[in-house]
Amino acid sequence: NDVLPRATAFRLLLANDQDQYTEELLKMLNDGNSADARWAAARALRNRNEMKMKPLRNHIEGQFISSLVDIASDPNVYMDTRWEAIQALASFQQQKNLAADHLGKLLINDKDQTLRRFYLEALIKLDQPTESQTALLTAIEDADAQIRLDAANALKKMLGAEKSIQLLLPRALERDQDTALLVDGLR
């Protein structure tokens, strides 16, 4: 099928100021009847450094965020398509704060530990401390030890050790929190 070359062509045209192709790529991304088209559109939207892709402009990136978030959070969408949507959001350069805000909410609310890891990795890549703080603090109490460790390291990297401890201590002292998990985060 020719969906990936088509989606990639639309992406390249958009990066080169051909805004009229936004709607075509959005149609592919939102095509509930074609899993391949959705996957290809999400993959094409990723800014891949190894390919030295020209980034999308602010107003173009903004038009894709909602659809990518919908795909990333939809349990009825194939996992590889969801992963591509998360990677696209993580690679956005103009709308990092908005992408991080959405990914943080997904990290807090998703029940699937694999997806929580994907969301956390995306937040770390976006490096938006303000938008990520609440999600990272929540992730420090995750049932998954690797998520806890990565969230603690991300919090320290984004906010500094002192600020991280200031945020974690009050949570550790609240009686309804799992103190053992928070103490791990403080380490």
C-alpha beads as a LAMMPS data file, in Angstrom:
LAMMPS data file: protein, C-alpha beads

187 atoms
186 bonds

1 atom types
1 bond types

-500.0 500.0 xlo xhi
-500.0 500.0 ylo yhi
-500.0 500.0 zlo zhi

Masses

1 110.0

Atoms # bond

1 1 1 0.000 0.000 0.000
2 1 1 1.196 3.527 -0.719
3 1 1 0.016 5.197 2.510
4 1 1 3.462 5.820 4.044
5 1 1 4.982 7.470 0.943
6 1 1 1.783 9.530 0.578
7 1 1 1.787 10.641 4.231
8 1 1 5.516 11.406 4.060
9 1 1 4.996 13.504 0.942
10 1 1 2.261 15.503 2.692
11 1 1 4.552 15.971 5.713
12 1 1 7.404 17.229 3.519
13 1 1 5.088 19.597 1.681
14 1 1 3.790 20.985 4.980
15 1 1 7.343 21.548 6.226
16 1 1 7.961 23.541 3.047
17 1 1 5.076 25.959 3.572
18 1 1 2.487 24.099 1.486
19 1 1 -0.236 24.448 4.124
20 1 1 -3.015 23.257 1.808
21 1 1 -1.926 19.641 2.522
22 1 1 -2.752 19.881 6.228
23 1 1 -6.294 18.637 5.642
24 1 1 -5.084 15.643 3.597
25 1 1 -2.721 14.484 6.321
26 1 1 -5.379 15.087 8.998
27 1 1 -7.832 12.941 6.992
28 1 1 -5.312 10.101 6.972
29 1 1 -4.627 10.519 10.693
30 1 1 -8.335 10.450 11.532
31 1 1 -9.347 7.684 9.112
32 1 1 -11.016 5.166 11.405
33 1 1 -11.497 2.792 8.465
34 1 1 -7.821 2.480 7.637
35 1 1 -5.409 1.441 10.381
36 1 1 -2.573 1.674 7.837
37 1 1 -3.395 5.285 6.963
38 1 1 -3.505 6.283 10.630
39 1 1 -0.190 4.568 11.320
40 1 1 1.455 6.131 8.257
41 1 1 0.222 9.634 9.095
42 1 1 1.413 9.372 12.706
43 1 1 4.791 8.036 11.566
44 1 1 5.183 10.737 8.940
45 1 1 4.496 13.468 11.518
46 1 1 7.517 12.458 13.604
47 1 1 10.486 14.802 13.352
48 1 1 13.280 12.303 12.898
49 1 1 16.760 13.685 13.511
50 1 1 18.494 10.952 11.548
51 1 1 16.631 12.153 8.451
52 1 1 17.283 15.854 9.160
53 1 1 13.623 16.674 8.646
54 1 1 12.576 20.272 8.511
55 1 1 10.297 20.846 11.515
56 1 1 6.679 21.807 11.115
57 1 1 5.717 25.378 11.941
58 1 1 3.821 26.259 15.107
59 1 1 0.345 26.615 13.586
60 1 1 0.754 23.371 11.621
61 1 1 1.913 21.304 14.619
62 1 1 -0.997 22.643 16.628
63 1 1 -3.518 21.250 14.162
64 1 1 -2.297 17.674 14.699
65 1 1 -1.991 17.531 18.489
66 1 1 -5.614 16.696 19.265
67 1 1 -5.760 13.844 16.734
68 1 1 -2.418 12.432 17.896
69 1 1 -3.561 12.531 21.537
70 1 1 -6.812 10.796 20.564
71 1 1 -4.853 8.016 18.839
72 1 1 -2.344 7.691 21.691
73 1 1 -5.116 7.277 24.244
74 1 1 -7.456 5.014 22.266
75 1 1 -7.246 1.376 23.450
76 1 1 -8.944 0.276 20.206
77 1 1 -6.044 1.532 18.077
78 1 1 -3.131 -0.822 17.356
79 1 1 -0.199 -0.419 19.762
80 1 1 2.289 0.427 17.005
81 1 1 0.049 3.270 15.805
82 1 1 -0.328 4.551 19.345
83 1 1 3.457 4.429 19.758
84 1 1 3.942 6.403 16.529
85 1 1 1.454 9.039 17.738
86 1 1 3.335 9.359 21.036
87 1 1 6.647 9.634 19.177
88 1 1 5.217 12.325 16.910
89 1 1 4.069 14.339 19.930
90 1 1 7.465 13.870 21.590
91 1 1 9.227 15.159 18.483
92 1 1 7.188 18.337 18.089
93 1 1 9.348 21.410 18.499
94 1 1 6.912 24.329 18.341
95 1 1 4.131 22.972 20.564
96 1 1 6.254 21.170 23.187
97 1 1 4.347 22.616 26.135
98 1 1 0.939 21.566 24.815
99 1 1 2.196 18.102 23.823
100 1 1 3.786 17.659 27.278
101 1 1 0.589 18.737 29.008
102 1 1 -1.442 16.096 27.129
103 1 1 1.179 13.368 27.562
104 1 1 1.356 14.099 31.281
105 1 1 -2.395 13.573 31.623
106 1 1 -2.126 10.318 29.676
107 1 1 0.717 9.159 31.939
108 1 1 -1.406 9.785 35.023
109 1 1 -4.559 8.132 33.671
110 1 1 -3.486 5.151 31.551
111 1 1 -3.760 1.707 33.125
112 1 1 -1.287 0.039 30.735
113 1 1 2.264 0.083 32.100
114 1 1 3.819 -0.166 28.635
115 1 1 1.973 2.940 27.510
116 1 1 2.853 4.742 30.745
117 1 1 6.507 4.031 29.928
118 1 1 6.008 5.434 26.418
119 1 1 4.342 8.579 27.809
120 1 1 7.102 9.041 30.371
121 1 1 9.829 8.652 27.734
122 1 1 8.040 11.242 25.597
123 1 1 7.796 13.676 28.528
124 1 1 11.492 13.264 29.229
125 1 1 12.301 13.958 25.580
126 1 1 10.102 17.084 25.503
127 1 1 11.779 18.412 28.690
128 1 1 8.972 20.769 29.752
129 1 1 9.278 21.009 33.562
130 1 1 6.146 23.058 34.258
131 1 1 3.856 20.882 32.150
132 1 1 5.464 17.611 33.327
133 1 1 5.770 18.232 37.072
134 1 1 2.392 16.862 38.209
135 1 1 2.667 13.764 36.017
136 1 1 6.223 13.055 37.171
137 1 1 5.249 13.415 40.830
138 1 1 2.382 10.984 40.245
139 1 1 4.630 8.572 38.323
140 1 1 7.035 8.404 41.281
141 1 1 4.297 6.380 42.990
142 1 1 3.715 4.084 39.996
143 1 1 3.442 0.329 40.576
144 1 1 6.198 -0.169 37.973
145 1 1 9.654 0.256 39.529
146 1 1 11.264 1.396 36.264
147 1 1 8.642 4.107 35.825
148 1 1 9.272 5.274 39.408
149 1 1 13.024 5.417 38.839
150 1 1 12.754 7.164 35.475
151 1 1 10.222 9.669 36.844
152 1 1 12.466 10.492 39.805
153 1 1 15.470 10.954 37.507
154 1 1 13.415 13.113 35.132
155 1 1 12.157 15.259 37.999
156 1 1 15.723 15.742 39.240
157 1 1 16.973 16.562 35.737
158 1 1 14.147 18.992 34.913
159 1 1 13.782 20.731 38.287
160 1 1 17.028 20.024 40.113
161 1 1 17.551 17.812 43.162
162 1 1 16.648 20.474 45.741
163 1 1 13.350 21.462 44.098
164 1 1 12.473 17.786 43.547
165 1 1 12.981 16.998 47.229
166 1 1 10.899 20.048 48.201
167 1 1 8.056 18.694 46.073
168 1 1 8.385 15.085 47.238
169 1 1 8.702 15.612 50.999
170 1 1 5.159 16.926 51.590
171 1 1 3.748 14.040 49.560
172 1 1 5.793 11.543 51.571
173 1 1 4.391 12.984 54.786
174 1 1 0.744 12.693 53.709
175 1 1 -0.758 9.624 55.355
176 1 1 -2.692 8.339 52.308
177 1 1 0.354 8.106 50.057
178 1 1 2.487 4.991 49.692
179 1 1 5.471 6.301 51.642
180 1 1 7.798 3.473 50.597
181 1 1 7.428 4.416 46.937
182 1 1 8.019 8.104 47.646
183 1 1 11.093 7.328 49.739
184 1 1 12.437 5.435 46.711
185 1 1 11.831 8.613 44.701
186 1 1 13.730 10.701 47.239
187 1 1 16.767 8.457 46.921

Bonds

1 1 1 2
2 1 2 3
3 1 3 4
4 1 4 5
5 1 5 6
6 1 6 7
7 1 7 8
8 1 8 9
9 1 9 10
10 1 10 11
11 1 11 12
12 1 12 13
13 1 13 14
14 1 14 15
15 1 15 16
16 1 16 17
17 1 17 18
18 1 18 19
19 1 19 20
20 1 20 21
21 1 21 22
22 1 22 23
23 1 23 24
24 1 24 25
25 1 25 26
26 1 26 27
27 1 27 28
28 1 28 29
29 1 29 30
30 1 30 31
31 1 31 32
32 1 32 33
33 1 33 34
34 1 34 35
35 1 35 36
36 1 36 37
37 1 37 38
38 1 38 39
39 1 39 40
40 1 40 41
41 1 41 42
42 1 42 43
43 1 43 44
44 1 44 45
45 1 45 46
46 1 46 47
47 1 47 48
48 1 48 49
49 1 49 50
50 1 50 51
51 1 51 52
52 1 52 53
53 1 53 54
54 1 54 55
55 1 55 56
56 1 56 57
57 1 57 58
58 1 58 59
59 1 59 60
60 1 60 61
61 1 61 62
62 1 62 63
63 1 63 64
64 1 64 65
65 1 65 66
66 1 66 67
67 1 67 68
68 1 68 69
69 1 69 70
70 1 70 71
71 1 71 72
72 1 72 73
73 1 73 74
74 1 74 75
75 1 75 76
76 1 76 77
77 1 77 78
78 1 78 79
79 1 79 80
80 1 80 81
81 1 81 82
82 1 82 83
83 1 83 84
84 1 84 85
85 1 85 86
86 1 86 87
87 1 87 88
88 1 88 89
89 1 89 90
90 1 90 91
91 1 91 92
92 1 92 93
93 1 93 94
94 1 94 95
95 1 95 96
96 1 96 97
97 1 97 98
98 1 98 99
99 1 99 100
100 1 100 101
101 1 101 102
102 1 102 103
103 1 103 104
104 1 104 105
105 1 105 106
106 1 106 107
107 1 107 108
108 1 108 109
109 1 109 110
110 1 110 111
111 1 111 112
112 1 112 113
113 1 113 114
114 1 114 115
115 1 115 116
116 1 116 117
117 1 117 118
118 1 118 119
119 1 119 120
120 1 120 121
121 1 121 122
122 1 122 123
123 1 123 124
124 1 124 125
125 1 125 126
126 1 126 127
127 1 127 128
128 1 128 129
129 1 129 130
130 1 130 131
131 1 131 132
132 1 132 133
133 1 133 134
134 1 134 135
135 1 135 136
136 1 136 137
137 1 137 138
138 1 138 139
139 1 139 140
140 1 140 141
141 1 141 142
142 1 142 143
143 1 143 144
144 1 144 145
145 1 145 146
146 1 146 147
147 1 147 148
148 1 148 149
149 1 149 150
150 1 150 151
151 1 151 152
152 1 152 153
153 1 153 154
154 1 154 155
155 1 155 156
156 1 156 157
157 1 157 158
158 1 158 159
159 1 159 160
160 1 160 161
161 1 161 162
162 1 162 163
163 1 163 164
164 1 164 165
165 1 165 166
166 1 166 167
167 1 167 168
168 1 168 169
169 1 169 170
170 1 170 171
171 1 171 172
172 1 172 173
173 1 173 174
174 1 174 175
175 1 175 176
176 1 176 177
177 1 177 178
178 1 178 179
179 1 179 180
180 1 180 181
181 1 181 182
182 1 182 183
183 1 183 184
184 1 184 185
185 1 185 186
186 1 186 187
